Amino acid sequence: MNSALIHQDGQVVFRVPDPQGVTGLDLRDRPDALYWQHVRSGQHSSLIEGRTPTTDRELLVAFRSIRPTSSPADKSLVVSVSREQAAILAPWRKALLVRSTLFGLITCVAAIGLLIYQRRRAAYARLQAIRQADRAQAEAQLRDSEQRFRDLFAHLPVAYQSLDVAGCWLDANQRMADLLGFESPQQLLGLDFIDFWSDEHRSQFDGAYDQFKINHNVDGEITLRRRDGRPVEVLFTGRIQRDAQGRFLRTHCVLLDISERRAMEQHVLQLNAELESKVEARTAALAQANEELHHQARHDALTGLANRMAANERLRSEFLLMKRSLHPYAVLLLDIDHFKRVNDSLGHDAGDKVLQGVAHLLRASLRESDLLARWGGEEFLVLLPATDMTEACLVAEKLRQAVEQAPDLGAGGITLSIGVATAGPDQLSEDDAVRLADLRLYGAKKAGRNRVQAGAAA
């Protein structure tokens, strides 16, 4: 509970307890306060319920206006006593909840008891009706059920058989007779089931049947021999029927002819083998085609040499190898002198023959480990692994002389200008040596052609 003293003008003099700090609050700024309802009522005492804006809680508040007699005052004071409605109603709500719960439990128990009673009474009535039914009609229904079961048994879509403890037929359906080539199931009764096992499985019958009687259940596949001697493959499953003392009574076994399925499986396997063979042949053809495409993508169609793409790949791998081994390699850029004159004067066919002849001479003068590529137009690139500048110059001069001294290549005397550069561990890219060789090739051209340039152009 809370108590407060409020001046008639709306000033809260004090409030105890006061956790929200209401003391000193001027209610004139809060026209919706419960206090003003008391003032507007014009009564000395009032009981008001509602939500107070100062604490935002549902309260029940008692107001009383007073005028102290011990001190003169022109305006009265108002005393308020408040309490939350939830606290006031809590005992009543608790009692209501307890009584409602008890009433609900009593109602549920009574309803469940009544339901159980009615069900038992209905069940008893049904039982009495069954007992009072005509026994003759029940027996007729039983005979009708047995006949329906027998018809169903005779027309099962799978073969059924029942054997005695020695493995002889006690019962079978028409599908079983058809399976073994008999006209009716009665012809099977008394015959020994082992006589219809294939020769390869017959010796296993006694052990398999004894194991069946021990395990109570069996399933698997077997090849039987029909009455006319033809083999038939079957899928079977069976169980043992015993009496209350556990003694053997008979077997119950269902058999399914899977001969056609086996033939179909063999046909499918053959088709799969043929398909796999075709797929392998097609895969090999595709692999060969891919290999040819890979070769064509990295070789020049005219000269048969590696093209610029293949040369860049080899330059990259050789550069990485050099960084690991610290062994330098050499790059030679070769250009056919005055090749434009050959094309202009003799035609492009003659120019193609010159390119092919030069490519053949260069290839014959290099090692297997060296790379010879057509760099573009009449330019060729030679990569010499693990080769320093001195060795590279010797190789370049050898190539220049081989072309210069060659017999007629179809366009008169042909000469080469060659730029030589080496790649060492201090270079940052595989392109550095190529750019340097290209600069030196330009220097060889400028110096008069038909020469090897290995230094000054840098």
NORLIN-V919461 format. One record per pair of residues at least 12 apart in sequence whose ideal C-beta (glycine too) atoms are under 7 Angstrom apart, sorted by the first residue. I is the first residue (numbers start at 1). J is the second residue. If there is no record, write none. Layout:
I	J
I	J
This chain:
1	81
1	82
1	83
2	15
2	17
2	82
3	16
3	81
4	80
5	77
5	79
6	35
6	77
6	78
6	80
7	75
7	77
8	75
8	76
8	77
8	78
9	28
9	75
10	26
10	27
10	28
10	35
11	26
12	24
12	25
12	27
20	54
20	55
22	54
25	54
30	53
30	54
32	53
33	52
33	53
33	54
34	48
34	50
34	52
34	61
35	78
38	63
38	78
44	64
44	65
45	63
45	64
46	63
47	62
48	61
48	63
49	85
57	84
58	84
58	85
58	86
59	82
59	83
59	84
59	85
60	82
60	83
60	85
60	88
61	80
61	82
62	80
62	81
63	78
63	80
64	78
64	79
65	78
66	79
153	173
154	173
154	174
156	173
156	175
158	175
158	254
158	255
158	256
159	173
159	175
159	176
159	179
159	254
159	255
160	172
160	173
160	176
160	254
161	176
161	253
161	255
162	250
162	251
162	252
163	193
163	250
163	251
164	250
165	248
167	192
167	193
167	194
167	209
168	190
168	191
168	192
168	193
169	188
169	189
169	190
169	191
169	193
170	250
172	185
172	188
173	185
176	188
176	255
179	232
179	255
179	257
180	196
180	224
180	226
180	227
181	226
181	227
181	228
182	227
196	224
196	225
197	224
197	225
198	223
198	224
198	225
198	231
201	222
201	223
212	238
213	240
213	248
216	239
216	240
217	239
218	238
219	236
219	237
220	236
221	233
221	235
222	234
222	236
232	257
232	259
233	258
233	259
233	262
234	255
234	256
234	257
234	258
235	256
235	258
236	253
236	254
236	255
237	254
238	251
238	252
238	253
239	252
297	309
298	310
300	374
302	352
302	355
302	356
303	355
303	356
303	359
303	374
305	359
305	372
305	373
305	374
306	371
306	373
307	373
307	374
308	373
308	375
308	376
310	373
311	371
311	373
311	375
311	381
314	371
314	383
315	383
315	430
315	434
316	430
318	383
318	385
319	423
319	430
322	423
322	425
323	425
326	425
327	386
328	388
328	422
328	423
328	424
329	383
329	384
329	385
329	386
329	387
329	422
329	423
330	384
330	387
330	392
330	420
330	422
331	381
331	383
331	421
331	423
331	433
331	434
331	437
332	381
332	382
332	392
332	396
332	418
332	420
332	437
333	375
333	379
333	381
333	419
333	437
333	438
333	441
334	379
334	380
334	382
334	399
334	416
334	418
335	378
335	379
335	416
335	417
335	441
335	445
336	354
336	358
336	378
336	414
336	416
337	415
337	416
337	417
337	449
337	450
339	351
339	378
342	354
342	411
346	411
350	410
350	411
353	409
353	410
354	409
354	410
354	411
354	414
355	378
357	409
358	403
358	409
358	414
361	402
361	403
361	406
362	380
362	399
365	398
365	399
365	402
366	382
369	385
370	382
370	383
370	384
371	383
388	422
389	422
389	454
392	420
392	422
393	420
393	452
393	454
396	418
396	420
396	452
397	452
399	416
399	418
400	416
400	418
400	452
403	415
403	416
404	450
415	449
415	450
416	450
417	441
417	444
417	445
417	449
417	450
417	451
418	441
418	444
418	452
418	453
419	437
419	438
419	439
419	440
419	441
419	443
419	444
419	453
419	457
420	437
420	440
420	452
420	453
420	454
421	433
421	436
421	437
421	440
436	458
439	457
439	458
440	453
440	454
440	457
440	458
441	453
442	457
443	456
443	457
